[in-house]
Amino acid sequence: MARIPFADRSGLSPQTLETLEALPDIGIFRLLSQADGSFAPFAAFTASLWNDAELSPRRRELVILLVARLAGCEYEWFQHEPVARMCDITDGEIAALRELDLATFGDEERAMLELARTTFDRGRPSDAELAAARQALSDREVIELQLVVAVYAGLAAIMNGLDLELDERSGAEQLGHDERGPRLGD
């Protein structure tokens, strides 16, 4: 059990309950709903990085898996590995991320992943790292990538810091889908 219990639904606001109903029924959302006043806006913001971003679902999931690996967060990895497969990320690419072998990826994705790694590790990429990423991504995608790193690094800190146990199964099968791929909160 996590170091802080999941929220008691009977004490949650209607907005939080509605948000929980729209999301996969997994531990992280039940835990985060303890922050009753912040949960729905946070979930909406996170969903915007899935549903409204220019950054492709494939690239988002590559970044999330990289962050999970860098943070040593098995919960985040467990939840996102099946989502990554839904976004056409291969078993070989997943294994490469697990080993931090970014050389497996093409130039554009490698530049993007290096930017994500640097953002996670140091916070500030070098001019060369940023320039390489900007060759592969639009400025909007660069900002979205950095938001994904920030959100999922923060979530990993919560998951690890509060000893969130793995769910029996991933929430991936509970996600909505559209032509781009999996959607969050639909």
MIMIVEX-360083 format. One line per field, with one value per residue: z, y, x of N, C-alpha, C in turn. Coordinates in nm, 2 decimals, padded with zeros to 4 digits. Each point is the difference from the previous one (the first is absolute). Last residue first. Layout:
# residues N
n.c3 <- [Z, ...]
n.c2 <- [Y, ...]
n.c1 <- [X, ...]
ca.c3 <- [Z, ...]
ca.c2 <- [Y, ...]
ca.c1 <- [X, ...]
c.c3 <- [Z, ...]
c.c2 <- [Y, ...]
c.c1 <- [X, ...]
//
This chain:
# residues 186
n.c3 <- [-02.19, 00.17, -00.24, -00.47, -00.45, -00.51, -00.44, -00.16, 00.42, 00.53, 00.58, 00.46, 00.30, -00.03, 00.22, 00.49, 00.26, 00.38, 00.45, 00.26, 00.29, 00.39, 00.27, 00.31, 00.08, -00.23, -00.47, -00.28, -00.06, -00.30, -00.45, -00.21, -00.16, -00.41, -00.38, -00.14, -00.23, -00.44, -00.34, -00.15, -00.32, -00.45, -00.23, -00.19, -00.42, -00.37, -00.20, -00.31, -00.37, -00.16, -00.14, 00.02, 00.43, 00.31, -00.01, 00.22, 00.47, 00.16, -00.02, 00.33, 00.47, 00.40, 00.50, 00.38, 00.15, -00.07, -00.28, -00.42, -00.31, -00.23, -00.36, -00.40, -00.26, -00.27, -00.43, -00.34, -00.20, -00.33, -00.44, -00.25, 00.03, 00.32, 00.30, 00.33, 00.47, 00.46, 00.48, 00.18, -00.04, -00.42, -00.36, -00.04, -00.22, -00.47, -00.21, -00.05, -00.25, -00.12, -00.14, 00.26, 00.32, 00.30, 00.38, 00.38, 00.31, 00.32, 00.39, 00.48, 00.25, 00.11, 00.38, 00.42, 00.14, 00.05, -00.01, -00.27, -00.46, -00.27, -00.11, -00.34, -00.44, -00.19, -00.16, -00.43, -00.38, -00.10, -00.26, -00.47, -00.25, -00.08, -00.21, -00.01, 00.01, 00.35, 00.27, 00.26, 00.35, 00.32, 00.24, 00.40, 00.41, 00.21, 00.23, 00.44, 00.36, 00.17, 00.31, 00.45, 00.39, 00.40, 00.29, 00.16, 00.07, -00.39, -00.19, 00.05, -00.30, -00.43, -00.06, -00.02, -00.36, -00.39, -00.43, -00.17, 00.03, 00.44, 00.32, -00.01, 00.21, 00.47, 00.15, 00.01, 00.35, 00.48, 00.43, 00.38, -00.04, -00.19, 00.19, -00.11, 00.05, 00.30, 00.15, -00.03, -00.33, -00.07]
n.c2 <- [01.08, 00.09, -00.11, -00.30, -00.27, 00.00, 00.23, 00.02, -00.09, -00.19, -00.13, -00.29, -00.39, -00.34, 00.09, -00.03, -00.41, -00.38, -00.12, 00.40, 00.21, 00.32, 00.43, 00.32, 00.47, 00.24, -00.11, 00.18, 00.46, 00.16, -00.05, 00.33, 00.38, -00.04, 00.04, 00.45, 00.25, -00.12, 00.14, 00.44, 00.10, -00.09, 00.32, 00.36, -00.06, 00.01, 00.41, 00.18, -00.35, -00.41, -00.21, 00.31, 00.17, -00.24, 00.09, 00.39, -00.02, -00.18, 00.28, 00.33, -00.21, -00.13, -00.05, -00.24, -00.43, -00.47, -00.04, 00.20, -00.22, -00.37, 00.10, 00.11, -00.35, -00.22, 00.18, -00.09, -00.42, -00.07, 00.13, -00.28, -00.52, -00.43, -00.29, 00.18, 00.08, -00.29, -00.13, -00.38, -00.06, 00.14, -00.30, -00.32, 00.12, -00.01, -00.42, -00.15, 00.36, 00.40, 00.22, 00.11, -00.29, -00.17, 00.26, -00.04, -00.34, 00.10, 00.29, -00.11, -00.17, 00.30, 00.28, -00.20, -00.07, 00.34, 00.25, 00.38, 00.00, -00.25, 00.20, 00.33, -00.14, -00.12, 00.35, 00.17, -00.23, 00.08, 00.39, -00.03, -00.22, 00.24, 00.48, 00.54, 00.40, 00.04, -00.10, -00.41, -00.13, 00.32, 00.18, -00.22, 00.14, 00.36, -00.10, -00.18, 00.30, 00.23, -00.25, -00.06, 00.31, 00.04, -00.40, -00.33, -00.45, -00.28, -00.25, -00.47, -00.27, -00.04, -00.30, -00.47, -00.18, -00.03, 00.35, 00.42, 00.28, 00.02, 00.30, 00.45, 00.13, 00.07, 00.41, 00.37, 00.02, -00.04, -00.30, -00.34, -00.46, -00.30, -00.08, -00.06, -00.24, -00.05, 00.02, -00.21, -00.43, -00.53]
n.c1 <- [-01.10, 00.47, 00.45, 00.17, 00.27, 00.07, -00.06, -00.46, -00.29, -00.18, -00.01, 00.09, 00.08, 00.35, 00.42, 00.16, 00.27, 00.05, 00.01, 00.23, 00.41, 00.18, 00.21, 00.26, 00.16, 00.35, 00.01, -00.33, 00.02, 00.32, -00.09, -00.27, 00.22, 00.21, -00.27, -00.12, 00.33, 00.11, -00.29, 00.03, 00.32, -00.12, -00.25, 00.22, 00.19, -00.29, -00.11, 00.30, 00.11, 00.31, 00.41, 00.37, 00.07, 00.26, 00.46, 00.15, 00.06, 00.40, 00.38, 00.06, -00.05, -00.32, -00.25, -00.17, 00.21, -00.15, -00.39, 00.03, 00.27, -00.18, -00.28, 00.20, 00.15, -00.31, -00.10, 00.31, -00.04, -00.32, 00.12, 00.32, -00.10, 00.03, 00.25, 00.30, -00.07, -00.02, -00.10, -00.26, -00.47, -00.15, 00.03, -00.34, -00.39, 00.01, -00.06, -00.44, -00.30, -00.36, -00.42, -00.41, -00.21, 00.32, 00.10, -00.27, 00.10, 00.34, -00.07, -00.10, 00.36, 00.34, -00.05, 00.08, 00.45, 00.42, 00.46, 00.17, 00.12, -00.29, -00.41, 00.01, -00.01, -00.42, -00.27, 00.09, -00.17, -00.45, -00.13, 00.04, -00.34, -00.40, 00.08, 00.02, -00.24, -00.43, -00.41, -00.11, 00.33, 00.12, -00.36, -00.13, 00.17, -00.22, -00.39, 00.04, 00.08, -00.37, -00.27, 00.17, 00.03, -00.27, 00.03, 00.37, 00.04, 00.02, 00.37, 00.03, -00.24, 00.18, 00.35, -00.10, -00.36, -00.39, -00.08, -00.27, -00.40, -00.21, 00.19, -00.13, -00.40, 00.03, 00.16, -00.30, -00.32, 00.22, 00.15, -00.02, -00.12, 00.34, 00.50, 00.54, 00.48, 00.44, 00.52, 00.40, -00.10, -00.05]
ca.c3 <- [-00.08, 00.06, 00.15, 00.06, 00.12, 00.10, 00.04, -00.11, -00.12, -00.12, -00.12, -00.07, 00.04, -00.07, -00.14, -00.04, -00.05, -00.15, -00.06, -00.01, -00.13, -00.05, -00.06, -00.02, 00.08, 00.13, 00.07, 00.00, 00.08, 00.13, 00.04, 00.04, 00.12, 00.10, 00.03, 00.06, 00.13, 00.09, 00.03, 00.09, 00.13, 00.05, 00.05, 00.13, 00.10, 00.04, 00.08, 00.13, 00.00, 00.06, -00.01, -00.14, -00.08, 00.02, -00.06, -00.15, -00.04, 00.03, -00.11, -00.12, -00.06, -00.11, -00.11, -00.01, 00.03, 00.08, 00.12, 00.08, 00.06, 00.10, 00.11, 00.06, 00.06, 00.13, 00.09, 00.04, 00.09, 00.13, 00.06, 00.04, -00.11, -00.06, -00.08, -00.13, -00.09, -00.13, -00.03, 00.01, 00.13, 00.10, -00.01, 00.06, 00.14, 00.05, 00.00, 00.12, -00.01, 00.05, -00.10, -00.08, -00.08, -00.11, -00.10, -00.08, -00.10, -00.10, -00.13, -00.06, -00.01, -00.11, -00.13, -00.02, -00.06, 00.04, 00.07, 00.14, 00.06, 00.02, 00.09, 00.14, 00.04, 00.04, 00.13, 00.11, 00.01, 00.07, 00.14, 00.06, 00.01, 00.11, -00.04, 00.02, -00.13, -00.03, -00.08, -00.09, -00.08, -00.06, -00.11, -00.11, -00.04, -00.06, -00.13, -00.10, -00.04, -00.08, -00.13, -00.08, -00.11, -00.07, -00.06, -00.02, 00.13, 00.03, -00.03, 00.09, 00.13, 00.00, 00.00, 00.13, 00.05, 00.15, 00.04, -00.01, -00.14, -00.09, 00.02, -00.06, -00.14, -00.03, 00.01, -00.11, -00.12, -00.07, -00.11, 00.04, 00.06, -00.09, 00.03, 00.05, -00.10, -00.06, 00.03, 00.13, 00.00, 00.00]
ca.c2 <- [00.00, 00.07, -00.01, 00.13, 00.00, -00.10, 00.03, -00.03, 00.07, 00.01, 00.03, 00.13, 00.09, -00.05, 00.03, 00.06, 00.13, 00.02, -00.14, -00.05, -00.02, -00.14, -00.05, -00.15, -00.06, 00.06, -00.06, -00.15, -00.03, 00.04, -00.10, -00.12, 00.03, 00.00, -00.14, -00.07, 00.05, -00.04, -00.15, -00.02, 00.04, -00.11, -00.11, 00.04, 00.00, -00.14, -00.05, 00.07, 00.14, 00.03, -00.11, -00.05, 00.10, -00.03, -00.13, 00.02, 00.07, -00.09, -00.10, 00.06, 00.09, -00.06, 00.09, 00.11, 00.12, -00.01, -00.08, 00.07, 00.11, -00.04, -00.05, 00.12, 00.07, -00.07, 00.03, 00.14, 00.01, -00.05, 00.09, 00.13, 00.09, 00.09, -00.08, -00.02, 00.09, 00.00, 00.14, 00.00, -00.06, 00.10, 00.10, -00.06, 00.00, 00.13, 00.03, -00.06, -00.15, -00.01, -00.05, 00.12, 00.05, -00.10, 00.02, 00.11, -00.04, -00.10, 00.05, 00.06, -00.10, -00.08, 00.08, 00.03, -00.12, -00.01, -00.13, 00.02, 00.09, -00.07, -00.11, 00.06, 00.04, -00.12, -00.05, 00.09, -00.02, -00.13, 00.02, 00.08, -00.08, -00.10, -00.12, -00.11, -00.03, 00.04, 00.12, 00.02, -00.12, -00.04, 00.08, -00.05, -00.12, 00.05, 00.07, -00.10, -00.07, 00.08, 00.02, -00.12, 00.01, 00.12, 00.02, 00.15, 00.06, 00.06, 00.15, 00.07, -00.01, 00.10, 00.13, 00.05, -00.05, -00.03, -00.14, -00.05, 00.02, -00.09, -00.14, -00.01, 00.00, -00.13, -00.10, 00.01, -00.05, 00.10, 00.08, 00.14, 00.06, 00.06, -00.06, 00.09, 00.06, -00.08, 00.08, 00.06, 00.12, 00.12]
ca.c1 <- [-00.12, -00.11, -00.01, -00.04, -00.07, 00.04, 00.14, 00.09, -00.04, 00.09, -00.07, 00.01, -00.11, -00.12, 00.01, -00.12, 00.01, 00.02, -00.01, -00.14, -00.05, 00.02, -00.12, 00.00, -00.11, 00.00, 00.11, -00.02, -00.12, 00.04, 00.09, -00.08, -00.07, 00.11, 00.02, -00.12, -00.03, 00.10, -00.01, -00.11, 00.05, 00.09, -00.09, -00.06, 00.11, 00.03, -00.12, 00.02, -00.04, -00.13, -00.10, 00.00, -00.08, -00.14, -00.02, -00.01, -00.12, -00.11, 00.01, -00.05, 00.10, 00.08, 00.04, -00.09, 00.07, 00.12, -00.02, -00.10, 00.06, 00.09, -00.08, -00.05, 00.11, 00.02, -00.11, 00.02, 00.12, -00.05, -00.10, 00.05, 00.04, -00.10, -00.09, 00.06, -00.06, 00.08, 00.05, 00.15, 00.03, -00.02, 00.11, 00.12, -00.03, 00.02, 00.14, 00.06, 00.03, 00.13, 00.09, 00.05, -00.11, -00.03, 00.10, -00.04, -00.11, 00.05, 00.02, -00.12, -00.10, 00.04, -00.02, -00.14, -00.06, -00.14, -00.01, -00.04, 00.09, 00.12, -00.02, -00.01, 00.14, 00.08, -00.05, 00.05, 00.15, 00.02, -00.04, 00.11, 00.12, -00.01, -00.08, 00.10, 00.06, 00.14, 00.00, -00.11, -00.04, 00.13, 00.03, -00.08, 00.07, 00.12, -00.03, -00.04, 00.12, 00.08, -00.07, 00.00, 00.10, -00.02, -00.14, 00.01, 00.00, -00.13, 00.00, 00.09, -00.06, -00.11, 00.05, 00.04, 00.13, -00.01, 00.02, 00.14, 00.05, -00.08, 00.04, 00.13, -00.02, -00.07, 00.11, 00.10, -00.05, -00.08, 00.06, 00.03, -00.12, -00.09, -00.13, -00.11, -00.08, -00.11, -00.12, 00.02, 00.08, -00.08]
c.c3 <- [00.04, -00.09, 00.04, 00.15, 00.05, 00.13, 00.10, 00.03, -00.11, -00.10, -00.12, -00.12, -00.07, 00.03, -00.08, -00.15, -00.03, -00.03, -00.15, -00.06, 00.01, -00.14, -00.06, -00.06, -00.02, 00.09, 00.15, 00.08, 00.02, 00.10, 00.14, 00.05, 00.05, 00.14, 00.10, 00.04, 00.07, 00.14, 00.10, 00.03, 00.11, 00.14, 00.05, 00.05, 00.14, 00.11, 00.05, 00.10, 00.13, -00.03, 00.04, -00.02, -00.15, -00.08, 00.02, -00.07, -00.15, -00.04, 00.02, -00.11, -00.12, -00.05, -00.11, -00.11, 00.00, 00.05, 00.09, 00.13, 00.08, 00.07, 00.11, 00.13, 00.07, 00.08, 00.14, 00.10, 00.05, 00.10, 00.14, 00.07, 00.06, -00.11, -00.09, -00.09, -00.14, -00.10, -00.12, -00.02, 00.03, 00.14, 00.11, -00.01, 00.08, 00.15, 00.05, 00.00, 00.13, 00.01, 00.05, -00.10, -00.09, -00.08, -00.12, -00.11, -00.08, -00.09, -00.11, -00.15, -00.07, -00.03, -00.12, -00.13, -00.02, -00.07, 00.05, 00.08, 00.15, 00.07, 00.03, 00.10, 00.14, 00.04, 00.04, 00.14, 00.12, 00.01, 00.09, 00.15, 00.07, 00.01, 00.13, -00.02, 00.00, -00.14, -00.04, -00.09, -00.12, -00.08, -00.07, -00.13, -00.13, -00.05, -00.07, -00.14, -00.10, -00.05, -00.09, -00.14, -00.10, -00.12, -00.08, -00.07, 00.00, 00.15, 00.04, -00.02, 00.11, 00.13, 00.00, -00.01, 00.12, 00.05, 00.15, 00.03, -00.02, -00.14, -00.09, 00.02, -00.08, -00.15, -00.03, 00.01, -00.12, -00.12, -00.07, -00.12, 00.05, 00.06, -00.09, 00.02, 00.06, -00.12, -00.07, 00.04, 00.14, 00.00]
c.c2 <- [-00.10, 00.02, 00.09, -00.02, 00.14, 00.01, -00.11, 00.01, -00.04, 00.09, 00.00, 00.01, 00.13, 00.09, -00.04, 00.03, 00.06, 00.14, 00.00, -00.14, -00.05, -00.01, -00.13, -00.05, -00.15, -00.06, 00.05, -00.06, -00.15, -00.04, 00.03, -00.12, -00.11, 00.03, -00.02, -00.14, -00.07, 00.05, -00.04, -00.15, 00.00, 00.04, -00.11, -00.12, 00.04, 00.00, -00.14, -00.05, 00.06, 00.15, 00.03, -00.11, -00.04, 00.09, -00.04, -00.13, 00.02, 00.06, -00.10, -00.10, 00.06, 00.10, -00.07, 00.09, 00.12, 00.14, 00.01, -00.07, 00.09, 00.11, -00.04, -00.04, 00.12, 00.06, -00.07, 00.03, 00.14, 00.00, -00.04, 00.09, 00.13, 00.08, 00.08, -00.08, -00.01, 00.08, 00.00, 00.14, 00.00, -00.06, 00.11, 00.10, -00.06, 00.02, 00.14, 00.03, -00.05, -00.15, 00.00, -00.05, 00.11, 00.04, -00.10, 00.03, 00.12, -00.04, -00.09, 00.04, 00.05, -00.11, -00.09, 00.07, 00.02, -00.11, -00.03, -00.13, 00.02, 00.08, -00.08, -00.11, 00.06, 00.04, -00.12, -00.05, 00.08, -00.04, -00.13, 00.03, 00.07, -00.09, -00.09, -00.13, -00.11, -00.02, 00.05, 00.12, 00.04, -00.13, -00.03, 00.09, -00.06, -00.12, 00.04, 00.06, -00.11, -00.06, 00.09, 00.02, -00.11, 00.02, 00.13, 00.04, 00.15, 00.05, 00.06, 00.15, 00.07, -00.01, 00.10, 00.15, 00.08, -00.06, -00.01, -00.15, -00.06, 00.00, -00.10, -00.15, -00.03, -00.02, -00.14, -00.10, 00.01, -00.07, 00.09, 00.08, 00.14, 00.08, 00.07, -00.08, 00.08, 00.07, -00.07, 00.10, 00.06, 00.12]
c.c1 <- [-00.10, -00.12, -00.13, -00.02, -00.02, -00.08, 00.05, 00.15, 00.10, -00.06, 00.10, -00.09, 00.00, -00.13, -00.13, -00.01, -00.14, 00.00, 00.03, 00.00, -00.14, -00.06, 00.03, -00.13, -00.02, -00.10, 00.00, 00.12, -00.01, -00.11, 00.05, 00.09, -00.09, -00.07, 00.12, 00.04, -00.11, -00.03, 00.10, -00.02, -00.11, 00.05, 00.09, -00.09, -00.06, 00.12, 00.03, -00.11, 00.02, -00.03, -00.14, -00.10, 00.01, -00.09, -00.15, -00.03, -00.01, -00.14, -00.11, -00.01, -00.06, 00.10, 00.08, 00.02, -00.09, 00.05, 00.12, -00.02, -00.09, 00.07, 00.09, -00.08, -00.04, 00.12, 00.02, -00.11, 00.02, 00.11, -00.05, -00.10, 00.05, 00.06, -00.09, -00.09, 00.05, -00.08, 00.08, 00.06, 00.15, 00.03, -00.02, 00.12, 00.12, -00.03, 00.02, 00.15, 00.06, 00.03, 00.15, 00.12, 00.04, -00.12, -00.02, 00.10, -00.05, -00.11, 00.05, 00.03, -00.12, -00.11, 00.04, -00.03, -00.15, -00.07, -00.14, 00.00, -00.04, 00.10, 00.13, -00.02, 00.00, 00.14, 00.08, -00.04, 00.06, 00.15, 00.04, -00.02, 00.11, 00.12, -00.01, -00.08, 00.10, 00.03, 00.14, 00.01, -00.09, -00.02, 00.13, 00.03, -00.06, 00.08, 00.13, -00.03, -00.03, 00.13, 00.08, -00.06, -00.01, 00.09, -00.01, -00.12, 00.01, 00.00, -00.13, 00.00, 00.08, -00.07, -00.11, 00.05, 00.04, 00.13, 00.00, 00.01, 00.13, 00.05, -00.07, 00.05, 00.13, -00.02, -00.06, 00.10, 00.09, -00.06, -00.11, 00.05, 00.03, -00.12, -00.10, -00.13, -00.12, -00.07, -00.11, -00.11, 00.01, 00.09]
//
